[in-house]
Amino acid sequence: MKKRLICIECPRGCEIEAEVIDNRVVSVTGNKCERGELYTKQELENPLRTLASAVLAEGLAVKMIPVRTSQPIPKHLLMPAMEAIKTIRVTHPVQVGEIIQANFLSLLVDLIATRSVTK
């Protein structure tokens, strides 16, 4: 089966066509640099995304604290991750970059604050 996508790894935005058999990329055409082939294989075989969201804050200066994952996570786990984020409550002041939850969803990535929040 042929799949088409636009590469986002560099400013060229190559129109890439990949031949996929049994969920594996067997050939890639249209890329003008080697990053395009790597991007295509990653995106079609195991797509990853960095998740950005917010957790509830209790007793702090704001009601929500923006967070993100420290590394990309598998795309198919985004919705379960959002459900898990809904259960998190932060009751202490935090600094930007502080780990809100270590080893989030046992994925070996941390959920980190992207804003400092005081009482």
KEKE-3310 file (N, C-alpha, C; in steps of 0.2 Angstrom, whole numbers, plus 5000, padded with zeros to 4 digits):
npx = (5004:5003:5008:5006:5015:5019:5035:5042:5054:5064:5065:5062:5050:5047:5037:5033:5032:5028:5030:5021:5021:5013:5013:5025:5038:5044:5050:5055:5051:5055:5060:5072:5083:5092:5085:5072:5068:5071:5061:5049:5049:5048:5036:5026:5028:5029:5022:5026:5022:5024:5016:5006:4998:4987:4987:4977:4977:4978:4974:4983:4991:4985:4973:4976:4990:5002:5008:5020:5026:5042:5048:5044:5029:5021:5009:4997:4994:4990:4977:4974:4984:4979:4968:4974:4981:4970:4968:4977:4983:4990:4997:5007:5019:5027:5041:5046:5050:5050:5048:5032:5026:5035:5041:5030:5015:5022:5031:5044:5046:5045:5032:5032:5032:5028:5028:5031:5023:5016:5010)
npy = (4994:5011:5026:5043:5058:5074:5079:5085:5088:5096:5113:5111:5103:5091:5081:5065:5048:5033:5015:5003:4988:4976:4985:4990:5000:4999:5005:5022:5037:5053:5061:5073:5073:5063:5063:5063:5050:5044:5051:5047:5033:5032:5040:5032:5019:5019:5031:5046:5058:5074:5077:5090:5099:5102:5102:5101:5114:5116:5128:5137:5151:5150:5141:5130:5121:5122:5108:5097:5082:5075:5069:5063:5053:5037:5039:5033:5032:5044:5048:5040:5045:5058:5056:5051:5063:5070:5066:5071:5082:5097:5104:5112:5125:5127:5126:5131:5118:5108:5092:5085:5073:5058:5046:5045:5036:5024:5025:5029:5043:5060:5070:5087:5103:5118:5131:5142:5142:5151:5152)
npz = (5000:4996:5004:5007:5012:5020:5023:5038:5043:5039:5031:5018:5015:5009:4997:5001:4996:5002:5002:5010:5018:5028:5039:5039:5032:5016:5006:5001:4993:4985:4995:4999:5007:5019:5031:5028:5025:5037:5045:5039:5041:5055:5057:5051:5055:5070:5076:5086:5098:5107:5122:5127:5140:5154:5171:5186:5198:5216:5228:5224:5215:5202:5192:5184:5179:5166:5157:5150:5141:5144:5134:5118:5116:5112:5099:5100:5113:5118:5121:5133:5141:5142:5150:5162:5166:5170:5183:5191:5204:5209:5223:5229:5227:5211:5200:5184:5173:5183:5189:5188:5188:5189:5177:5169:5166:5166:5155:5155:5153:5159:5167:5165:5172:5163:5167:5180:5196:5210:5227)
capx = (5000:5006:5006:5009:5015:5024:5040:5042:5060:5068:5061:5060:5043:5046:5031:5036:5028:5031:5027:5021:5019:5012:5014:5033:5040:5049:5053:5053:5054:5053:5064:5078:5088:5091:5081:5065:5067:5070:5055:5044:5048:5046:5029:5022:5029:5028:5022:5027:5020:5025:5010:5006:4991:4987:4985:4973:4981:4973:4977:4989:4989:4982:4969:4979:4997:5003:5013:5021:5030:5049:5050:5038:5026:5017:5003:4991:4993:4988:4970:4975:4988:4975:4964:4978:4982:4964:4968:4983:4982:4996:4995:5013:5022:5031:5046:5046:5055:5050:5044:5025:5025:5040:5039:5022:5012:5027:5034:5051:5046:5042:5027:5035:5029:5031:5027:5032:5017:5017:5004)
capy = (5000:5017:5031:5050:5063:5079:5079:5091:5088:5102:5118:5109:5100:5086:5076:5059:5043:5027:5009:5000:4981:4973:4990:4991:5004:4995:5010:5029:5041:5060:5064:5076:5072:5057:5064:5062:5043:5042:5053:5043:5027:5034:5042:5027:5013:5021:5038:5049:5065:5077:5079:5097:5099:5106:5099:5105:5116:5118:5132:5141:5157:5148:5135:5125:5122:5119:5103:5093:5076:5077:5066:5061:5046:5034:5043:5029:5033:5051:5049:5037:5050:5064:5053:5051:5069:5073:5064:5074:5088:5100:5108:5115:5129:5123:5130:5128:5112:5104:5086:5084:5065:5055:5040:5045:5030:5019:5026:5032:5050:5063:5075:5092:5110:5123:5138:5143:5144:5152:5151)
capz = (5000:4996:5008:5005:5018:5019:5028:5042:5047:5037:5028:5011:5015:5003:4997:5001:4995:5005:5001:5016:5018:5034:5043:5038:5026:5012:5001:5002:4987:4986:5000:4996:5012:5023:5037:5026:5025:5044:5047:5036:5044:5062:5057:5048:5059:5077:5077:5093:5099:5114:5124:5131:5143:5160:5177:5191:5204:5222:5233:5221:5211:5196:5193:5180:5178:5160:5158:5144:5142:5143:5128:5114:5118:5106:5097:5102:5120:5119:5125:5140:5144:5144:5155:5168:5168:5173:5190:5194:5207:5212:5229:5231:5222:5206:5196:5177:5172:5189:5187:5191:5189:5186:5174:5168:5163:5165:5149:5156:5152:5165:5165:5168:5172:5159:5170:5188:5200:5217:5231)
cpx = (5004:5003:5010:5009:5020:5029:5041:5049:5065:5063:5059:5053:5042:5040:5034:5030:5032:5027:5027:5018:5019:5015:5022:5034:5045:5053:5050:5056:5051:5056:5070:5084:5087:5086:5074:5064:5066:5063:5049:5043:5046:5038:5024:5022:5027:5028:5022:5025:5022:5018:5010:4999:4992:4985:4981:4978:4976:4977:4983:4986:4985:4978:4972:4986:4999:5009:5015:5026:5037:5052:5044:5036:5022:5011:4997:4989:4991:4982:4971:4979:4984:4970:4968:4980:4976:4964:4973:4981:4988:4994:5001:5015:5027:5035:5045:5052:5054:5046:5038:5024:5031:5038:5032:5020:5017:5030:5041:5051:5043:5037:5030:5031:5032:5030:5028:5025:5018:5010:4999)
cpy = (5006:5022:5038:5054:5068:5079:5085:5092:5093:5107:5116:5107:5095:5082:5069:5053:5036:5021:5005:4993:4979:4978:4992:4995:5000:4999:5017:5033:5048:5064:5067:5076:5066:5057:5062:5055:5041:5044:5049:5036:5027:5035:5036:5020:5014:5028:5041:5056:5067:5079:5086:5097:5103:5102:5104:5107:5118:5122:5136:5147:5156:5142:5129:5127:5119:5114:5100:5087:5078:5074:5064:5054:5043:5037:5039:5029:5040:5052:5046:5042:5056:5062:5053:5058:5072:5071:5067:5081:5090:5105:5112:5120:5125:5128:5127:5123:5107:5097:5085:5077:5062:5048:5039:5039:5024:5019:5028:5039:5053:5068:5081:5099:5114:5130:5137:5145:5145:5151:5156)
cpz = (5000:5000:5006:5011:5016:5025:5032:5046:5045:5033:5021:5010:5009:5003:4996:5000:4998:5003:5007:5015:5025:5040:5044:5032:5023:5007:5002:4996:4988:4991:4997:5001:5016:5028:5035:5026:5033:5047:5045:5039:5051:5062:5055:5052:5067:5078:5084:5093:5106:5116:5128:5133:5149:5165:5182:5196:5210:5226:5230:5217:5205:5197:5189:5179:5171:5161:5151:5146:5141:5137:5124:5117:5112:5105:5100:5109:5122:5123:5132:5144:5147:5150:5162:5170:5171:5181:5194:5197:5210:5217:5232:5225:5217:5202:5189:5176:5178:5186:5191:5192:5185:5183:5172:5164:5162:5158:5149:5153:5158:5162:5169:5167:5167:5161:5178:5191:5207:5221:5230)
residu = (MET:LYS:LYS:ARG:LEU:ILE:CYS:ILE:GLU:CYS:PRO:ARG:GLY:CYS:GLU:ILE:GLU:ALA:GLU:VAL:ILE:ASP:ASN:ARG:VAL:VAL:SER:VAL:THR:GLY:ASN:LYS:CYS:GLU:ARG:GLY:GLU:LEU:TYR:THR:LYS:GLN:GLU:LEU:GLU:ASN:PRO:LEU:ARG:THR:LEU:ALA:SER:ALA:VAL:LEU:ALA:GLU:GLY:LEU:ALA:VAL:LYS:MET:ILE:PRO:VAL:ARG:THR:SER:GLN:PRO:ILE:PRO:LYS:HIS:LEU:LEU:MET:PRO:ALA:MET:GLU:ALA:ILE:LYS:THR:ILE:ARG:VAL:THR:HIS:PRO:VAL:GLN:VAL:GLY:GLU:ILE:ILE:GLN:ALA:ASN:PHE:LEU:SER:LEU:LEU:VAL:ASP:LEU:ILE:ALA:THR:ARG:SER:VAL:THR:LYS)
# end
